[in-house]
């Protein structure tokens, strides 16, 4: 799968413990900052298929705001349960700008969050 880096934010735009959703080439990306750095994950819980945006970031994990499933934001692995891991995306920072590598192909249904509201 071929991926392309997309410039999405200034490194200074995201404070510790915050996340921000982006839609890049049809992919719902959640950029997250933890004590370990900046990470990009799919904005879709593998447990409930709901958006992870707004979930609490703590100790390098994010909690799903709908059902509290927890995922490591660096590896995508589920913590404390047996749900499938999240898709992660490579992040690079150059001259204070954050770029995320996203597949050139559009995402399938299993990568789009369901609407929860």
N, C-alpha and C positions, 0 to 999 in steps of 0.2 A: 504494500500500500504506500503510495507516494504521499508525502506530507510537505506542506509549505508553511514557513513561519509567517505570522501575521502580527504586526505591531498593534498592541491593544491598549496600552496605558503607560503612564509615567510610573516609575518605581515608587515615587513618593505619594502617589494617589491612594495607596492602600495601607492602612494602619495595622498594627499587630492585632490579630484576632478578628480581622474583617475579611469579608469576601465580596466579590462583585461579579455578577453574571454578565456574560457576553455571548452574542450569537455570531459565530464565525463560520462562514461557508455552510450555513445550515446546522452547525454543531453547537449545542448548548454547553458552553464552557463556564466553569466557575473558577475564577482566580482567587486564591486563598493565601493569606499571610499568617504564618505561625512563627514560633520562636526559631524554627529550623529554616525559615526562608519563604520564598514564593513558590506556589505549586498550582497547577491547573488540572482540574478533574472534570469529568462529565457532570453536568448539573442535573443528575437523575439518579435517585436512590435505586439500587438494585433490589431492594426489598419491596418497596411500595410504588416504584416508578414515578414518584413525586419529585419536584425540584428540591435540591439541597440548599438553594439560596435562602439565607436567613438562619441556617443552622449554626449552632454554637461551635466555635473553633477553640479547642483546648488540648494541650499536650499533643500537638500535631495530628489531632483527629477532628473530624466534623461529625456532628450529630444531625440526623435527618429531623427537620422540624415537625414532620408528620407523626413518625412512629419511634423516634429516638434511636434508630439503628446508627451505629458509629463506624466510621471508616477512617483509616490512615490516609491523610491527604498526599503523602509522598508515594506510597505504593499502591493505594486504592484498596488494600485488603480490609475486609470487615473485621472489626474488633469485638470480641465477646459473643459472636453469633456465627452462623454458617451461611450467610448470604454471599452471593457472587461478588467478586471485587469490582470496584469502579474502574472505568477506563480513565487512564491518566494521559496527560499530554506534556511533551517536553517544553520547558521554559528556558529562555535565555534573556539575559539583561545586557544591553549594550548602551553605553552613554546615558544611563538613567532611564532607558525605555525598556518595557517588557514586551517580549514577543513570544507567541505560543505557536507550536507546530501542530497543524490540524490537517487531517486527511483531505486530499483534493476531491475525493468522492463524497457525495452527500450522505448523511447518516441514515441508517435504517430505522424502522419503527422502534427497535429495542434500545435506541439511543436518544429518543425524544421523550421528554418528561410529559406525563399526563397532567392536564389541568386539574387543580385541586380547589378551585374556588367557586 
